[in-house]
């Protein structure tokens, strides 16, 4: 994980309301991929994000703890599957983040 | 405190670039993620079933005109089913950002279908109506392959099967035409629709 504290400190001064939770690349990717699908399994996300099991599960859990995504486990035959969905709060967070980026760009254009 | 990193608030252009980069990343990730469910397997199964019914009715027709009318009707019904089922899937996503894959599929399917419509008229006028089913299967296959390039593997694979079937059909006695139509537009749609439902959920 890239030093979150350094990033946080920097982002706080530059952009006070930035949602740091989804600012991180992989987490932003997870949220974006889920926004385009009703649900995705752990292995779908892993191949989409091209990342490792450990990395994905750490970041997915952070998002789950924040209530941005929901996670359910089930069996398909004998294979355990983990399925993720974007929650209303998660969709709202992504929309906020998009607006935030847009307004940043606008500010720079006007400056 | 950690050491200062590359982008600092005193460098507005870099921040601006990063914001652009973030937006691009979100859009690309969403587009990349969409093919997982972009095409509706249930829609394909429904199209296959109506095509099976259509090939049965078409086989009873005594004239080419009657046969042709049945398939034109079936074509329109399929379009409606495809449009409705893809719209339902897109709605489940309800975010304006995603429109890429669906548009790509429509744009790559349209040219071979238009070519097919023109060739149908030409072949019918030239008295070579028996070549029409094979030509339809071939051209539909090309459209599915190109349109499915950005989708899950099952889609272009279905296109290849359509082309193979069409290639055999154009060189086979016309009396088998109704069987080729049933196997292609009916059988292949149901088969691959079921694969998509099973593997990619709905």
Interface residues (C-beta under 8 A of the other chain):
Chain A: X3 X5 X6 X7 X9 X10 X13 X14 X25 X28 X29 X32 X33 X34 X35 X36 X37 X38 X39 X40 X44 X48 X91 X94 X97 X98 X101 X102 X104 X105 X108 X111
Chain B: X1 X2 X3 X4 X5 X7 X8 X9 X12 X13 X15 X16 X19 X20 X22 X23 X25 X26 X27 X29 X30 X31 X32 X33 X34 X36 X37 X92 X93 X95 X97 X98 X201
